[in-house]
Amino acid sequence: MILGIDTSNYTTSVALCDAQGKLIGEKRKILDVRPGERGLRQSEAVFQHVKNLPVLVKALCKEYPLSEKLKAVGVSVQPRPEASSYMPVFRVGQGAAEILAQTHDVPLFSFSHQENHIRSAMVGQVSTRAEWHYPILAVHFSGGTSEIVLVKPNTTGFDCKIVGKTLDLNAGQLVDRIGVALGLKFPAGRELEKMALLARAHHCIIPTRVEKGDFHFAGQENKAKAMLVEGGDAAEVAYGIFASIGRTLSRALEYLCGETKARTVLFSGGVMANSIVRETAVKRLERKADCFFADPCYATDNAVGCTLLAWEAWKGNPRD
């Protein structure tokens, strides 16, 4: 079995696949954020990962005993596959993975959180990452990241070049700030979507701002809050926020498809699990690119990508 570990900003995750690359189990725990707060400091997140990870590994091993069956460990050790990319939360998973690999005498494969998301988004689309026609454009919209990357495979993971990015807020930050302003609990994505789906008129049009492949979200926050202060219907404003994210994304992707000649777009991240964002983006892109979305259960933070990337690396050079 191959074990994957991911300790991101807001979720502790572990996952297992068998020697044939079939996912057999996973455990996750979203980090606790106090009511009214809009996030966690790194020190708080690290402390929660330290508490959560042993509990999740124990629960997973109770269902699927590792003992002599562990063949490899995969772990996310940084936000992006770049030398300068660093975030303390990933050191928790990295330390645990190193201990497990050393004590079981199995290979350890390190990846970035970005690569983890890209690979997990492929589940259900292809069996291995080699089956895609590269390059592809990969979208990762969440509370901590809003990027579009040009992706090619490398030896054990992906070569990722950022070609589009937010120039202020992340898409998930925009969603959470509006949700908290409406009295919803952080993270607010799911509850805000439920509210947005109650909208009927869809008359709340929130302008977008895109500069080639880059984009802004701070203006949408200001506009939405002004609408609410002026007595705008909460459901209509919520719908307007998600629709504006979808239009922003599609405008940036239209430009990047032309620049990169990529004709496949892979979407991941918690924001991309939103039905309104997806529908709005695809409607504009349907004749320009083939769009593939991560299964909603793999769109948010998880360790599945690390597990499968480690499996592919181990399969290429197994010890036994």
Contacts in CASP RR format, 6 or more apart in sequence:
PFRMAT RR
TARGET T0000
AUTHOR 0000-0000-0000
METHOD contacts of the structure
MODEL  1
MILGIDTSNYTTSVALCDAQGKLIGEKRKILDVRPGERGLRQSEAVFQHV
KNLPVLVKALCKEYPLSEKLKAVGVSVQPRPEASSYMPVFRVGQGAAEIL
AQTHDVPLFSFSHQENHIRSAMVGQVSTRAEWHYPILAVHFSGGTSEIVL
VKPNTTGFDCKIVGKTLDLNAGQLVDRIGVALGLKFPAGRELEKMALLAR
AHHCIIPTRVEKGDFHFAGQENKAKAMLVEGGDAAEVAYGIFASIGRTLS
RALEYLCGETKARTVLFSGGVMANSIVRETAVKRLERKADCFFADPCYAT
DNAVGCTLLAWEAWKGNPRD
1 16 0 8 1.000
1 17 0 8 1.000
1 18 0 8 1.000
1 19 0 8 1.000
1 24 0 8 1.000
1 64 0 8 1.000
1 66 0 8 1.000
1 69 0 8 1.000
1 70 0 8 1.000
1 71 0 8 1.000
2 16 0 8 1.000
2 17 0 8 1.000
2 18 0 8 1.000
2 19 0 8 1.000
2 21 0 8 1.000
2 70 0 8 1.000
2 71 0 8 1.000
2 72 0 8 1.000
2 73 0 8 1.000
2 74 0 8 1.000
2 307 0 8 1.000
2 310 0 8 1.000
2 311 0 8 1.000
2 314 0 8 1.000
3 14 0 8 1.000
3 15 0 8 1.000
3 16 0 8 1.000
3 66 0 8 1.000
3 70 0 8 1.000
3 72 0 8 1.000
3 73 0 8 1.000
3 74 0 8 1.000
3 97 0 8 1.000
3 100 0 8 1.000
3 307 0 8 1.000
3 310 0 8 1.000
4 14 0 8 1.000
4 15 0 8 1.000
4 16 0 8 1.000
4 73 0 8 1.000
4 74 0 8 1.000
4 75 0 8 1.000
4 97 0 8 1.000
4 303 0 8 1.000
4 304 0 8 1.000
4 305 0 8 1.000
4 306 0 8 1.000
4 307 0 8 1.000
4 310 0 8 1.000
5 13 0 8 1.000
5 14 0 8 1.000
5 53 0 8 1.000
5 73 0 8 1.000
5 74 0 8 1.000
5 75 0 8 1.000
5 76 0 8 1.000
5 93 0 8 1.000
5 96 0 8 1.000
5 97 0 8 1.000
5 303 0 8 1.000
5 306 0 8 1.000
6 12 0 8 1.000
6 13 0 8 1.000
6 14 0 8 1.000
6 75 0 8 1.000
6 76 0 8 1.000
6 93 0 8 1.000
6 113 0 8 1.000
6 116 0 8 1.000
6 301 0 8 1.000
6 302 0 8 1.000
6 303 0 8 1.000
6 305 0 8 1.000
6 306 0 8 1.000
7 13 0 8 1.000
7 49 0 8 1.000
7 53 0 8 1.000
7 76 0 8 1.000
7 89 0 8 1.000
7 90 0 8 1.000
7 92 0 8 1.000
7 93 0 8 1.000
8 76 0 8 1.000
8 89 0 8 1.000
8 90 0 8 1.000
8 113 0 8 1.000
8 301 0 8 1.000
9 31 0 8 1.000
9 40 0 8 1.000
9 45 0 8 1.000
9 87 0 8 1.000
9 89 0 8 1.000
9 143 0 8 1.000
9 144 0 8 1.000
9 301 0 8 1.000
10 30 0 8 1.000
10 31 0 8 1.000
10 33 0 8 1.000
10 39 0 8 1.000
10 40 0 8 1.000
10 45 0 8 1.000
10 143 0 8 1.000
10 187 0 8 1.000
10 301 0 8 1.000
11 28 0 8 1.000
11 29 0 8 1.000
11 30 0 8 1.000
11 31 0 8 1.000
11 300 0 8 1.000
11 301 0 8 1.000
11 302 0 8 1.000
12 28 0 8 1.000
12 29 0 8 1.000
12 31 0 8 1.000
12 48 0 8 1.000
12 49 0 8 1.000
12 52 0 8 1.000
12 53 0 8 1.000
12 56 0 8 1.000
13 26 0 8 1.000
13 27 0 8 1.000
13 28 0 8 1.000
13 29 0 8 1.000
13 56 0 8 1.000
13 301 0 8 1.000
13 302 0 8 1.000
13 303 0 8 1.000
14 26 0 8 1.000
14 27 0 8 1.000
14 28 0 8 1.000
14 53 0 8 1.000
14 56 0 8 1.000
14 57 0 8 1.000
14 60 0 8 1.000
14 303 0 8 1.000
15 23 0 8 1.000
15 25 0 8 1.000
15 26 0 8 1.000
15 27 0 8 1.000
15 302 0 8 1.000
15 303 0 8 1.000
15 304 0 8 1.000
15 305 0 8 1.000
15 306 0 8 1.000
15 307 0 8 1.000
16 23 0 8 1.000
16 24 0 8 1.000
16 25 0 8 1.000
16 26 0 8 1.000
16 60 0 8 1.000
16 64 0 8 1.000
16 307 0 8 1.000
17 23 0 8 1.000
17 24 0 8 1.000
17 307 0 8 1.000
17 308 0 8 1.000
17 311 0 8 1.000
18 24 0 8 1.000
19 71 0 8 1.000
19 311 0 8 1.000
21 308 0 8 1.000
21 311 0 8 1.000
21 315 0 8 1.000
23 123 0 8 1.000
23 304 0 8 1.000
23 307 0 8 1.000
23 308 0 8 1.000
24 64 0 8 1.000
25 60 0 8 1.000
25 63 0 8 1.000
25 64 0 8 1.000
26 60 0 8 1.000
26 302 0 8 1.000
26 303 0 8 1.000
26 304 0 8 1.000
26 307 0 8 1.000
27 56 0 8 1.000
27 57 0 8 1.000
27 59 0 8 1.000
27 60 0 8 1.000
28 56 0 8 1.000
28 301 0 8 1.000
28 302 0 8 1.000
28 303 0 8 1.000
29 52 0 8 1.000
29 55 0 8 1.000
29 56 0 8 1.000
30 187 0 8 1.000
31 40 0 8 1.000
31 44 0 8 1.000
31 45 0 8 1.000
31 48 0 8 1.000
31 49 0 8 1.000
31 52 0 8 1.000
32 48 0 8 1.000
33 39 0 8 1.000
33 40 0 8 1.000
33 186 0 8 1.000
33 187 0 8 1.000
35 185 0 8 1.000
35 186 0 8 1.000
36 180 0 8 1.000
36 185 0 8 1.000
36 186 0 8 1.000
37 186 0 8 1.000
38 173 0 8 1.000
38 176 0 8 1.000
38 177 0 8 1.000
38 180 0 8 1.000
38 186 0 8 1.000
39 176 0 8 1.000
39 186 0 8 1.000
40 48 0 8 1.000
42 87 0 8 1.000
42 88 0 8 1.000
42 89 0 8 1.000
43 88 0 8 1.000
45 88 0 8 1.000
45 89 0 8 1.000
46 88 0 8 1.000
46 89 0 8 1.000
46 91 0 8 1.000
46 92 0 8 1.000
49 89 0 8 1.000
49 92 0 8 1.000
49 93 0 8 1.000
50 92 0 8 1.000
53 92 0 8 1.000
53 93 0 8 1.000
53 96 0 8 1.000
54 96 0 8 1.000
57 96 0 8 1.000
66 104 0 8 1.000
70 100 0 8 1.000
70 104 0 8 1.000
70 106 0 8 1.000
71 106 0 8 1.000
71 314 0 8 1.000
71 318 0 8 1.000
71 319 0 8 1.000
71 320 0 8 1.000
72 101 0 8 1.000
72 106 0 8 1.000
72 107 0 8 1.000
72 108 0 8 1.000
72 109 0 8 1.000
72 310 0 8 1.000
72 311 0 8 1.000
72 313 0 8 1.000
72 314 0 8 1.000
73 97 0 8 1.000
73 100 0 8 1.000
73 101 0 8 1.000
73 104 0 8 1.000
73 106 0 8 1.000
73 107 0 8 1.000
73 108 0 8 1.000
73 109 0 8 1.000
73 310 0 8 1.000
74 97 0 8 1.000
74 108 0 8 1.000
74 109 0 8 1.000
74 110 0 8 1.000
74 111 0 8 1.000
74 306 0 8 1.000
74 307 0 8 1.000
74 309 0 8 1.000
74 310 0 8 1.000
75 93 0 8 1.000
75 94 0 8 1.000
75 96 0 8 1.000
75 97 0 8 1.000
75 108 0 8 1.000
75 109 0 8 1.000
75 110 0 8 1.000
75 111 0 8 1.000
75 306 0 8 1.000
76 90 0 8 1.000
76 93 0 8 1.000
76 110 0 8 1.000
76 111 0 8 1.000
76 112 0 8 1.000
76 113 0 8 1.000
76 115 0 8 1.000
76 116 0 8 1.000
76 303 0 8 1.000
76 306 0 8 1.000
77 90 0 8 1.000
77 91 0 8 1.000
77 93 0 8 1.000
77 94 0 8 1.000
77 110 0 8 1.000
77 111 0 8 1.000
77 112 0 8 1.000
78 85 0 8 1.000
78 86 0 8 1.000
78 87 0 8 1.000
78 90 0 8 1.000
78 112 0 8 1.000
78 113 0 8 1.000
79 85 0 8 1.000
79 86 0 8 1.000
79 87 0 8 1.000
79 90 0 8 1.000
79 112 0 8 1.000
79 113 0 8 1.000
79 114 0 8 1.000
79 145 0 8 1.000
80 112 0 8 1.000
80 113 0 8 1.000
80 114 0 8 1.000
80 160 0 8 1.000
80 162 0 8 1.000
81 111 0 8 1.000
81 112 0 8 1.000
81 114 0 8 1.000
81 115 0 8 1.000
81 157 0 8 1.000
81 158 0 8 1.000
81 159 0 8 1.000
81 160 0 8 1.000
82 112 0 8 1.000
85 112 0 8 1.000
90 113 0 8 1.000
94 110 0 8 1.000
97 108 0 8 1.000
97 110 0 8 1.000
98 108 0 8 1.000
100 106 0 8 1.000
101 107 0 8 1.000
101 108 0 8 1.000
106 319 0 8 1.000
107 313 0 8 1.000
107 314 0 8 1.000
107 319 0 8 1.000
109 156 0 8 1.000
109 306 0 8 1.000
109 309 0 8 1.000
109 310 0 8 1.000
109 313 0 8 1.000
109 314 0 8 1.000
111 156 0 8 1.000
111 157 0 8 1.000
111 305 0 8 1.000
111 306 0 8 1.000
111 309 0 8 1.000
111 310 0 8 1.000
112 160 0 8 1.000
114 140 0 8 1.000
114 145 0 8 1.000
114 147 0 8 1.000
114 149 0 8 1.000
114 158 0 8 1.000
114 160 0 8 1.000
115 157 0 8 1.000
115 158 0 8 1.000
115 160 0 8 1.000
115 305 0 8 1.000
115 309 0 8 1.000
116 302 0 8 1.000
116 303 0 8 1.000
116 304 0 8 1.000
116 305 0 8 1.000
116 306 0 8 1.000
116 309 0 8 1.000
117 138 0 8 1.000
117 140 0 8 1.000
117 268 0 8 1.000
117 269 0 8 1.000
117 294 0 8 1.000
117 301 0 8 1.000
117 305 0 8 1.000
118 138 0 8 1.000
118 140 0 8 1.000
118 149 0 8 1.000
118 151 0 8 1.000
118 158 0 8 1.000
118 160 0 8 1.000
118 266 0 8 1.000
118 268 0 8 1.000
118 305 0 8 1.000
119 129 0 8 1.000
119 157 0 8 1.000
119 158 0 8 1.000
119 304 0 8 1.000
119 305 0 8 1.000
119 306 0 8 1.000
119 308 0 8 1.000
119 309 0 8 1.000
120 268 0 8 1.000
120 294 0 8 1.000
120 298 0 8 1.000
120 302 0 8 1.000
120 304 0 8 1.000
120 305 0 8 1.000
120 308 0 8 1.000
121 138 0 8 1.000
121 266 0 8 1.000
121 267 0 8 1.000
121 268 0 8 1.000
121 269 0 8 1.000
121 292 0 8 1.000
121 293 0 8 1.000
121 294 0 8 1.000
121 298 0 8 1.000
121 299 0 8 1.000
122 129 0 8 1.000
122 132 0 8 1.000
122 266 0 8 1.000
122 308 0 8 1.000
123 294 0 8 1.000
123 295 0 8 1.000
123 298 0 8 1.000
123 304 0 8 1.000
123 305 0 8 1.000
123 308 0 8 1.000
124 295 0 8 1.000
125 266 0 8 1.000
125 292 0 8 1.000
126 132 0 8 1.000
128 312 0 8 1.000
129 153 0 8 1.000
129 157 0 8 1.000
129 158 0 8 1.000
129 309 0 8 1.000
129 312 0 8 1.000
130 153 0 8 1.000
132 153 0 8 1.000
132 264 0 8 1.000
133 263 0 8 1.000
133 264 0 8 1.000
134 151 0 8 1.000
134 152 0 8 1.000
134 153 0 8 1.000
135 150 0 8 1.000
135 151 0 8 1.000
135 152 0 8 1.000
135 260 0 8 1.000
135 262 0 8 1.000
136 150 0 8 1.000
136 151 0 8 1.000
136 262 0 8 1.000
136 264 0 8 1.000
136 265 0 8 1.000
136 266 0 8 1.000
137 148 0 8 1.000
137 149 0 8 1.000
137 150 0 8 1.000
137 151 0 8 1.000
137 163 0 8 1.000
137 253 0 8 1.000
137 256 0 8 1.000
137 257 0 8 1.000
137 260 0 8 1.000
137 262 0 8 1.000
137 264 0 8 1.000
137 265 0 8 1.000
137 266 0 8 1.000
137 289 0 8 1.000
138 148 0 8 1.000
138 149 0 8 1.000
138 151 0 8 1.000
138 160 0 8 1.000
138 265 0 8 1.000
138 266 0 8 1.000
138 267 0 8 1.000
138 268 0 8 1.000
139 147 0 8 1.000
139 148 0 8 1.000
139 249 0 8 1.000
139 253 0 8 1.000
139 265 0 8 1.000
139 266 0 8 1.000
139 267 0 8 1.000
139 268 0 8 1.000
139 272 0 8 1.000
140 146 0 8 1.000
140 147 0 8 1.000
140 148 0 8 1.000
140 149 0 8 1.000
140 268 0 8 1.000
140 269 0 8 1.000
141 170 0 8 1.000
141 171 0 8 1.000
141 172 0 8 1.000
141 245 0 8 1.000
141 249 0 8 1.000
141 267 0 8 1.000
141 269 0 8 1.000
141 270 0 8 1.000
141 271 0 8 1.000
141 272 0 8 1.000
141 277 0 8 1.000
142 170 0 8 1.000
142 171 0 8 1.000
142 172 0 8 1.000
142 269 0 8 1.000
142 270 0 8 1.000
142 271 0 8 1.000
142 300 0 8 1.000
142 301 0 8 1.000
143 170 0 8 1.000
143 171 0 8 1.000
143 172 0 8 1.000
143 173 0 8 1.000
143 175 0 8 1.000
143 176 0 8 1.000
143 187 0 8 1.000
143 270 0 8 1.000
143 271 0 8 1.000
144 170 0 8 1.000
144 172 0 8 1.000
144 173 0 8 1.000
145 170 0 8 1.000
145 269 0 8 1.000
146 165 0 8 1.000
146 166 0 8 1.000
146 169 0 8 1.000
146 170 0 8 1.000
146 171 0 8 1.000
146 172 0 8 1.000
146 215 0 8 1.000
146 217 0 8 1.000
146 271 0 8 1.000
147 162 0 8 1.000
147 164 0 8 1.000
147 165 0 8 1.000
147 166 0 8 1.000
148 162 0 8 1.000
148 163 0 8 1.000
148 164 0 8 1.000
148 165 0 8 1.000
148 213 0 8 1.000
148 252 0 8 1.000
148 253 0 8 1.000
148 256 0 8 1.000
149 160 0 8 1.000
149 161 0 8 1.000
149 162 0 8 1.000
149 163 0 8 1.000
149 164 0 8 1.000
150 160 0 8 1.000
150 161 0 8 1.000
150 163 0 8 1.000
150 256 0 8 1.000
150 260 0 8 1.000
150 262 0 8 1.000
151 158 0 8 1.000
151 159 0 8 1.000
151 160 0 8 1.000
151 266 0 8 1.000
152 158 0 8 1.000
152 159 0 8 1.000
153 159 0 8 1.000
155 313 0 8 1.000
156 309 0 8 1.000
156 312 0 8 1.000
156 313 0 8 1.000
157 309 0 8 1.000
157 312 0 8 1.000
157 313 0 8 1.000
163 213 0 8 1.000
163 256 0 8 1.000
163 259 0 8 1.000
163 260 0 8 1.000
164 212 0 8 1.000
164 213 0 8 1.000
164 214 0 8 1.000
164 215 0 8 1.000
164 252 0 8 1.000
164 256 0 8 1.000
165 213 0 8 1.000
165 214 0 8 1.000
165 215 0 8 1.000
166 214 0 8 1.000
166 215 0 8 1.000
166 216 0 8 1.000
166 217 0 8 1.000
167 211 0 8 1.000
167 214 0 8 1.000
167 215 0 8 1.000
167 216 0 8 1.000
168 216 0 8 1.000
168 217 0 8 1.000
168 218 0 8 1.000
168 219 0 8 1.000
169 177 0 8 1.000
169 216 0 8 1.000
169 217 0 8 1.000
169 218 0 8 1.000
169 221 0 8 1.000
170 217 0 8 1.000
171 217 0 8 1.000
171 245 0 8 1.000
171 248 0 8 1.000
171 271 0 8 1.000
172 187 0 8 1.000
172 189 0 8 1.000
172 270 0 8 1.000
172 271 0 8 1.000
173 217 0 8 1.000
174 217 0 8 1.000
174 220 0 8 1.000
174 221 0 8 1.000
174 241 0 8 1.000
174 245 0 8 1.000
175 188 0 8 1.000
175 189 0 8 1.000
175 192 0 8 1.000
175 241 0 8 1.000
175 242 0 8 1.000
175 245 0 8 1.000
175 271 0 8 1.000
175 274 0 8 1.000
176 186 0 8 1.000
176 187 0 8 1.000
176 188 0 8 1.000
176 189 0 8 1.000
177 221 0 8 1.000
178 188 0 8 1.000
178 192 0 8 1.000
178 221 0 8 1.000
178 224 0 8 1.000
178 225 0 8 1.000
178 237 0 8 1.000
178 238 0 8 1.000
178 241 0 8 1.000
179 188 0 8 1.000
179 189 0 8 1.000
179 191 0 8 1.000
179 192 0 8 1.000
179 238 0 8 1.000
180 186 0 8 1.000
180 188 0 8 1.000
181 225 0 8 1.000
181 228 0 8 1.000
182 188 0 8 1.000
182 192 0 8 1.000
182 195 0 8 1.000
182 228 0 8 1.000
182 234 0 8 1.000
182 238 0 8 1.000
184 191 0 8 1.000
184 192 0 8 1.000
184 195 0 8 1.000
185 191 0 8 1.000
189 271 0 8 1.000
189 274 0 8 1.000
192 238 0 8 1.000
192 241 0 8 1.000
192 242 0 8 1.000
193 238 0 8 1.000
193 242 0 8 1.000
193 274 0 8 1.000
193 275 0 8 1.000
193 276 0 8 1.000
195 234 0 8 1.000
195 235 0 8 1.000
195 238 0 8 1.000
196 235 0 8 1.000
196 238 0 8 1.000
196 239 0 8 1.000
196 240 0 8 1.000
196 241 0 8 1.000
196 242 0 8 1.000
196 276 0 8 1.000
197 235 0 8 1.000
197 239 0 8 1.000
197 275 0 8 1.000
197 276 0 8 1.000
198 235 0 8 1.000
199 233 0 8 1.000
199 235 0 8 1.000
199 236 0 8 1.000
199 238 0 8 1.000
199 239 0 8 1.000
199 240 0 8 1.000
201 236 0 8 1.000
202 236 0 8 1.000
202 239 0 8 1.000
202 240 0 8 1.000
202 243 0 8 1.000
203 236 0 8 1.000
204 227 0 8 1.000
204 232 0 8 1.000
204 233 0 8 1.000
204 236 0 8 1.000
204 237 0 8 1.000
204 239 0 8 1.000
204 240 0 8 1.000
205 240 0 8 1.000
205 243 0 8 1.000
205 244 0 8 1.000
206 220 0 8 1.000
206 223 0 8 1.000
206 224 0 8 1.000
206 227 0 8 1.000
206 240 0 8 1.000
206 241 0 8 1.000
206 243 0 8 1.000
206 244 0 8 1.000
207 219 0 8 1.000
207 220 0 8 1.000
207 223 0 8 1.000
207 244 0 8 1.000
208 215 0 8 1.000
208 220 0 8 1.000
208 244 0 8 1.000
208 247 0 8 1.000
208 248 0 8 1.000
208 251 0 8 1.000
209 215 0 8 1.000
209 216 0 8 1.000
209 219 0 8 1.000
209 248 0 8 1.000
210 216 0 8 1.000
210 248 0 8 1.000
210 251 0 8 1.000
210 252 0 8 1.000
210 255 0 8 1.000
212 252 0 8 1.000
212 255 0 8 1.000
212 259 0 8 1.000
213 252 0 8 1.000
213 255 0 8 1.000
213 256 0 8 1.000
214 252 0 8 1.000
215 248 0 8 1.000
215 249 0 8 1.000
215 251 0 8 1.000
215 252 0 8 1.000
216 248 0 8 1.000
217 245 0 8 1.000
217 248 0 8 1.000
220 241 0 8 1.000
220 244 0 8 1.000
220 245 0 8 1.000
220 248 0 8 1.000
224 237 0 8 1.000
224 240 0 8 1.000
224 241 0 8 1.000
227 237 0 8 1.000
228 234 0 8 1.000
228 237 0 8 1.000
239 276 0 8 1.000
242 274 0 8 1.000
242 276 0 8 1.000
242 277 0 8 1.000
242 280 0 8 1.000
243 276 0 8 1.000
243 277 0 8 1.000
243 280 0 8 1.000
245 271 0 8 1.000
245 274 0 8 1.000
245 277 0 8 1.000
245 280 0 8 1.000
246 276 0 8 1.000
246 277 0 8 1.000
246 280 0 8 1.000
246 281 0 8 1.000
247 280 0 8 1.000
247 281 0 8 1.000
247 284 0 8 1.000
249 277 0 8 1.000
249 281 0 8 1.000
250 280 0 8 1.000
250 281 0 8 1.000
250 282 0 8 1.000
250 283 0 8 1.000
250 284 0 8 1.000
250 285 0 8 1.000
251 284 0 8 1.000
253 265 0 8 1.000
253 281 0 8 1.000
253 285 0 8 1.000
253 288 0 8 1.000
253 289 0 8 1.000
254 284 0 8 1.000
254 285 0 8 1.000
254 288 0 8 1.000
256 262 0 8 1.000
257 263 0 8 1.000
257 265 0 8 1.000
257 285 0 8 1.000
257 288 0 8 1.000
257 289 0 8 1.000
262 289 0 8 1.000
263 289 0 8 1.000
263 290 0 8 1.000
264 289 0 8 1.000
264 290 0 8 1.000
264 292 0 8 1.000
265 285 0 8 1.000
265 289 0 8 1.000
265 290 0 8 1.000
265 291 0 8 1.000
265 292 0 8 1.000
266 292 0 8 1.000
266 293 0 8 1.000
266 294 0 8 1.000
267 278 0 8 1.000
267 281 0 8 1.000
267 291 0 8 1.000
267 292 0 8 1.000
267 293 0 8 1.000
267 294 0 8 1.000
267 299 0 8 1.000
268 293 0 8 1.000
268 294 0 8 1.000
268 298 0 8 1.000
268 299 0 8 1.000
269 294 0 8 1.000
269 299 0 8 1.000
269 300 0 8 1.000
269 301 0 8 1.000
270 299 0 8 1.000
270 300 0 8 1.000
270 301 0 8 1.000
271 277 0 8 1.000
272 278 0 8 1.000
272 293 0 8 1.000
272 294 0 8 1.000
272 299 0 8 1.000
273 294 0 8 1.000
273 296 0 8 1.000
273 299 0 8 1.000
273 300 0 8 1.000
278 293 0 8 1.000
281 291 0 8 1.000
282 291 0 8 1.000
285 291 0 8 1.000
293 299 0 8 1.000
298 304 0 8 1.000
END
